[in-house]
Amino acid sequence: MKNEIPVINSDRLILRKFEENDSHYMFINWATDIECAKYTNMTVADNENNCKFIIDLWKKYYDKGLVMWAICLKASNEPIGMIGFELFENPEISFTIGKKYNNCGYATEALSSVLQFGIKNLGVKFFWGYHFTENIGSGRVMQKAGMVHTRSDVKLNKFFNKDMPIEIYEYRTE
Ligand SMILES: CC(C)(COP(=O)(O)OP(=O)(O)OC[C@H]1O[C@@H](n2cnc3c(N)ncnc32)[C@H](O)[C@@H]1OP(=O)(O)O)[C@@H](O)C(=O)NCCC(=O)NCCS
């Protein structure tokens, strides 16, 4: 892959690398949202510096194969969420959209674009992802983006500090 995160354009969104001053939008749009922390591995941010720190970490881990895009509204360039995967043999995809922007189809648009981009431009043949079973909206996004439910399992949910049921989805080119 190039030495910089590639830009992906879709109808209403631009997916691009995180810039340092995106920490403000990350903070106000999703990093303080308990609903996001509940179903991802993120902890709730206390201040914008927490977000700066995470953005810096993502930058460092890019060399090790972590690709994390800021999901931005085309009209304003404002980051409303994030989507990414680790470019290993079987990349696991994860995504978040701030509550204020939910149910507008943005997660589905971003996920569909990233799956297509990975297949066409990075030669990825297989993606997988999971959601906690009670997080129905996330499963709906995976279905709408063409991912297929393959099995159920349980996983430690760090927010609740207990094992909880999950649903696993896959996306294959062949
Ligand atoms: C889950 C999440 C990514 C959805 O983002 P979004 O931009 O609102 O998703 P979309 O608008 O593309 O699609 C949401 C779909 O879920 C459906 N949905 C949402 N909540 C639902 C619920 N409680 N029950 C049933 N369907 C639900 C919506 O109706 C929509 O489906 P539709 O188009 O068929 O009506 C967002 O809410 C989020 O980031 N949540 C917190 C973090 C998270 O869960 N990340 C995913 C970890 S796997």
PDBQT file of the ligand as one rigid body, heavy atoms in Angstrom, charges set to zero:
ROOT
HETATM    1  C1  LIG A 201     -24.262   0.861  14.336  1.00  0.00    +0.000 C 
HETATM    2  C2  LIG A 201     -23.913   2.140  13.604  1.00  0.00    +0.000 C 
HETATM    3  C3  LIG A 201     -22.539   1.995  12.938  1.00  0.00    +0.000 C 
HETATM    4  C4  LIG A 201     -24.981   2.421  12.534  1.00  0.00    +0.000 C 
HETATM    5  O1  LIG A 201     -24.593   3.563  11.785  1.00  0.00    +0.000 OA
HETATM    6  P1  LIG A 201     -25.647   4.298  10.829  1.00  0.00    +0.000 P 
HETATM    7  O2  LIG A 201     -24.914   5.297  10.003  1.00  0.00    +0.000 OA
HETATM    8  O3  LIG A 201     -26.777   4.766  11.653  1.00  0.00    +0.000 OA
HETATM    9  O4  LIG A 201     -26.122   3.068   9.920  1.00  0.00    +0.000 OA
HETATM   10  P2  LIG A 201     -27.061   3.128   8.627  1.00  0.00    +0.000 P 
HETATM   11  O5  LIG A 201     -27.891   4.366   8.667  1.00  0.00    +0.000 OA
HETATM   12  O6  LIG A 201     -26.219   2.880   7.429  1.00  0.00    +0.000 OA
HETATM   13  O7  LIG A 201     -27.979   1.839   8.830  1.00  0.00    +0.000 OA
HETATM   14  C5  LIG A 201     -28.575   1.564  10.097  1.00  0.00    +0.000 C 
HETATM   15  C6  LIG A 201     -29.605   0.466   9.914  1.00  0.00    +0.000 C 
HETATM   16  O8  LIG A 201     -29.838  -0.160  11.169  1.00  0.00    +0.000 OA
HETATM   17  C7  LIG A 201     -31.207  -0.061  11.499  1.00  0.00    +0.000 C 
HETATM   18  N1  LIG A 201     -31.285  -0.001  12.944  1.00  0.00    +0.000 N 
HETATM   19  C8  LIG A 201     -30.648   0.852  13.780  1.00  0.00    +0.000 A 
HETATM   20  N2  LIG A 201     -30.968   0.578  15.061  1.00  0.00    +0.000 NA
HETATM   21  C9  LIG A 201     -31.810  -0.486  15.017  1.00  0.00    +0.000 A 
HETATM   22  C10 LIG A 201     -32.490  -1.238  16.013  1.00  0.00    +0.000 A 
HETATM   23  N3  LIG A 201     -32.349  -0.972  17.308  1.00  0.00    +0.000 N 
HETATM   24  N4  LIG A 201     -33.293  -2.250  15.596  1.00  0.00    +0.000 NA
HETATM   25  C11 LIG A 201     -33.434  -2.549  14.300  1.00  0.00    +0.000 A 
HETATM   26  N5  LIG A 201     -32.800  -1.869  13.302  1.00  0.00    +0.000 NA
HETATM   27  C12 LIG A 201     -32.011  -0.852  13.668  1.00  0.00    +0.000 A 
HETATM   28  C13 LIG A 201     -31.690   1.177  10.789  1.00  0.00    +0.000 C 
HETATM   29  O9  LIG A 201     -33.074   1.181  10.638  1.00  0.00    +0.000 OA
HETATM   30  C14 LIG A 201     -30.940   1.004   9.456  1.00  0.00    +0.000 C 
HETATM   31  O10 LIG A 201     -31.510  -0.006   8.649  1.00  0.00    +0.000 OA
HETATM   32  P3  LIG A 201     -32.513   0.324   7.419  1.00  0.00    +0.000 P 
HETATM   33  O11 LIG A 201     -31.782   1.212   6.481  1.00  0.00    +0.000 OA
HETATM   34  O12 LIG A 201     -32.841  -1.008   6.864  1.00  0.00    +0.000 OA
HETATM   35  O13 LIG A 201     -33.707   1.034   8.020  1.00  0.00    +0.000 OA
HETATM   36  C15 LIG A 201     -23.886   3.370  14.587  1.00  0.00    +0.000 C 
HETATM   37  O14 LIG A 201     -25.103   3.433  15.278  1.00  0.00    +0.000 OA
HETATM   38  C16 LIG A 201     -22.760   3.271  15.603  1.00  0.00    +0.000 C 
HETATM   39  O15 LIG A 201     -21.647   3.639  15.312  1.00  0.00    +0.000 OA
HETATM   40  N6  LIG A 201     -23.062   2.763  16.807  1.00  0.00    +0.000 N 
HETATM   41  C17 LIG A 201     -22.088   2.693  17.897  1.00  0.00    +0.000 C 
HETATM   42  C18 LIG A 201     -20.814   1.929  17.564  1.00  0.00    +0.000 C 
HETATM   43  C19 LIG A 201     -21.069   0.620  16.898  1.00  0.00    +0.000 C 
HETATM   44  O16 LIG A 201     -21.990  -0.084  17.243  1.00  0.00    +0.000 OA
HETATM   45  N7  LIG A 201     -20.227   0.285  15.932  1.00  0.00    +0.000 N 
HETATM   46  C20 LIG A 201     -20.312  -0.974  15.241  1.00  0.00    +0.000 C 
HETATM   47  C21 LIG A 201     -19.502  -1.991  15.984  1.00  0.00    +0.000 C 
HETATM   48  S1  LIG A 201     -19.618  -3.536  15.160  1.00  0.00    +0.000 SA
ENDROOT
TORSDOF 0
